[in-house]
Amino acid sequence: MRRRDAQQLRLAAGGDARRGPVTPAHRVDDLDRRIIEALQANGRDSFRRIASRLGVSEATVRARYARLTSDGVLQVVGVTNPLGLGFEQALVGIKTSTAPELVADEISRWPEADYVVVTAGQFDVVVEVVASDRRHLLDLTNRMRGLDGVLSTETFFYLEMWKQLYDWGTGSDGGAGRRRGAG
């Protein structure tokens, strides 16, 4: 299934494709995990090659891929380093006076927010933003401060990217750690 088709399925189910995968955990079996790990190693690998390595049919891999993407478990995209492209990037910690989900829901609709999580600890919400320049970043943080329920923000401006990986595996070894030999 093409990525666009998977997005349409997610939209048909009431999801917003711009928010990314935000669904609760789904049951995945060992074959699902092995397909995911193959795509984490090489997202451009063909279904035929993956099927051959896993000893299943291409149709099986294609069907599993379609289900995993439509369920929001798997997303295959080209990942860039925003700093390397000339953008400004920052992590913003937000303290709220209301339910943090309300603030997270609003900010998750902003195109500049690429990562929004409700957390436990010093901050109620943590947001990663990508801005065109420092003025844009200031405007974003001011917008956050102006939201109902926001008490304060703390911005962690990215100076240089040292590590950015998305190959943490699937927990197929019973743990939730990184795949062997990675990171």
C-alpha distance (Angstrom), angle and dihedral (degrees) to the residues before:
residue distance angle dihedral
M1 . . .
R2 3.78 . .
R3 3.81 119.4 .
R4 3.80 91.2 -114.9
D5 3.82 91.0 54.9
A6 3.80 90.2 50.7
Q7 3.82 90.8 51.2
Q8 3.81 90.2 51.0
L9 3.81 89.8 52.6
R10 3.81 90.4 51.2
L11 3.82 90.5 47.7
A12 3.78 91.4 48.3
A13 3.79 88.3 54.5
G14 3.82 89.5 57.1
G15 3.81 98.0 -95.7
D16 3.80 127.1 132.2
A17 3.82 111.8 -126.4
R18 3.84 90.6 -151.8
R19 3.81 90.6 61.5
G20 3.78 94.1 59.6
P21 3.78 125.6 -147.3
V22 3.80 107.2 -20.2
T23 3.78 101.0 148.7
P24 3.81 124.6 122.7
A25 3.79 119.1 -96.7
H26 3.79 116.7 -67.8
R27 3.78 127.7 -153.8
V28 3.76 111.2 -96.6
D29 3.76 124.4 -179.1
D30 3.79 130.6 -147.3
L31 3.82 93.8 -86.9
D32 3.82 91.2 51.0
R33 3.81 89.0 51.4
R34 3.80 92.8 49.6
I35 3.82 91.1 49.8
I36 3.81 90.6 49.3
E37 3.82 91.6 48.4
A38 3.82 90.6 49.8
L39 3.81 90.1 52.8
Q40 3.81 91.8 45.4
A41 3.79 87.9 55.7
N42 3.83 92.8 46.5
G43 3.81 119.2 1.1
R44 3.81 90.5 -172.0
D45 3.80 95.0 57.3
S46 3.81 114.2 122.8
F47 3.78 122.3 -111.9
R48 3.81 87.4 -123.4
R49 3.82 92.9 57.0
I50 3.80 92.8 45.2
A51 3.81 90.6 48.5
S52 3.79 91.4 50.5
R53 3.82 92.7 51.3
L54 3.81 92.2 46.8
G55 3.80 95.9 43.6
V56 3.81 96.5 -120.6
S57 3.81 134.7 108.4
E58 3.79 123.5 -83.6
A59 3.83 88.1 -121.2
T60 3.81 89.8 57.9
V61 3.81 92.1 52.7
R62 3.81 91.1 45.3
A63 3.83 92.3 50.6
R64 3.81 92.9 45.7
Y65 3.82 90.4 48.2
A66 3.82 90.5 51.1
R67 3.80 92.0 50.9
L68 3.80 94.3 44.8
T69 3.81 92.7 50.0
S70 3.80 95.2 43.4
D71 3.83 89.9 49.0
G72 3.82 90.2 52.4
V73 3.82 92.7 -117.9
L74 3.82 94.3 114.8
Q75 3.78 132.1 36.0
V76 3.80 120.8 175.1
V77 3.82 112.1 -160.7
G78 3.79 141.2 147.6
V79 3.80 106.7 -100.0
T80 3.81 119.7 -151.1
N81 3.78 135.1 -173.7
P82 3.84 103.1 -115.2
L83 3.81 91.1 -158.9
G84 3.79 89.5 55.1
L85 3.81 89.1 54.4
G86 3.82 92.3 52.3
F87 3.81 98.8 -101.1
E88 3.79 125.3 131.7
Q89 3.80 115.9 -120.9
A90 3.79 131.8 -169.1
L91 3.77 143.2 166.3
V92 3.81 113.9 -131.4
G93 3.80 123.1 -159.9
I94 3.81 113.7 -155.2
K95 3.81 129.2 -162.8
T96 3.80 114.6 -157.7
S97 3.79 136.4 -162.3
T98 3.80 92.7 -156.3
A99 3.78 135.8 43.2
P100 3.82 104.4 -46.4
E101 3.82 90.4 -140.4
L102 3.82 89.7 71.6
V103 3.80 92.3 56.5
A104 3.81 92.9 41.0
D105 3.81 91.1 50.4
E106 3.81 92.4 52.5
I107 3.81 95.8 46.1
S108 3.80 92.7 44.6
R109 3.81 87.2 66.1
W110 3.81 92.2 60.7
P111 3.81 114.0 98.7
E112 3.82 91.3 -140.7
A113 3.83 92.3 60.2
D114 3.80 109.3 85.3
Y115 3.82 98.1 167.8
V116 3.81 126.3 31.1
V117 3.80 123.6 171.3
V118 3.79 136.8 167.4
T119 3.79 106.8 -132.9
A120 3.77 143.9 -173.5
G121 3.79 117.3 -125.9
Q122 3.78 134.3 41.9
F123 3.81 93.8 -12.1
D124 3.79 129.4 44.7
V125 3.80 94.3 -154.4
V126 3.80 131.0 22.4
V127 3.79 119.9 -162.2
E128 3.79 131.7 -174.5
V129 3.80 113.0 -153.5
V130 3.78 134.4 -173.0
A131 3.82 116.2 -153.6
S132 3.79 133.5 -176.1
D133 3.82 92.3 -127.2
R134 3.81 141.9 -18.5
R135 3.80 93.3 -82.2
H136 3.80 89.2 55.2
L137 3.82 89.2 49.3
L138 3.82 90.1 51.9
D139 3.81 90.1 49.5
L140 3.83 89.8 51.5
T141 3.79 94.3 50.8
N142 3.81 90.2 46.6
R143 3.83 89.3 52.0
M144 3.80 88.9 51.9
R145 3.80 92.0 49.6
G146 3.80 89.3 51.0
L147 3.80 95.0 56.3
D148 3.80 118.2 108.8
G149 3.79 109.6 -100.6
V150 3.81 97.2 22.8
L151 3.82 111.6 127.7
S152 3.81 99.1 175.5
T153 3.77 145.1 -23.4
E154 3.78 134.7 -146.2
T155 3.79 118.6 -159.9
F156 3.79 123.8 -150.9
F157 3.79 105.2 -162.8
Y158 3.82 113.8 -152.4
L159 3.80 111.5 -125.4
E160 3.79 98.0 175.5
M161 3.81 135.8 -4.7
W162 3.82 112.6 -123.5
K163 3.77 102.0 167.5
Q164 3.79 136.2 7.4
L165 3.80 117.4 164.8
Y166 3.77 134.6 163.4
D167 3.80 100.5 -175.0
W168 3.80 100.1 97.6
G169 3.76 91.8 136.8
T170 3.78 128.5 -131.9
G171 3.78 104.4 -82.6
S172 3.81 89.6 -106.7
D173 3.80 89.3 147.2
G174 3.82 88.9 62.9
G175 3.80 92.3 -100.0
A176 3.77 132.0 89.3
G177 3.78 97.1 -127.3
R178 3.74 136.0 115.3
R179 3.77 119.3 -72.9
R180 3.77 115.9 -90.2
G181 3.78 113.0 -84.4
A182 3.81 93.8 19.8
G183 3.82 130.0 108.0
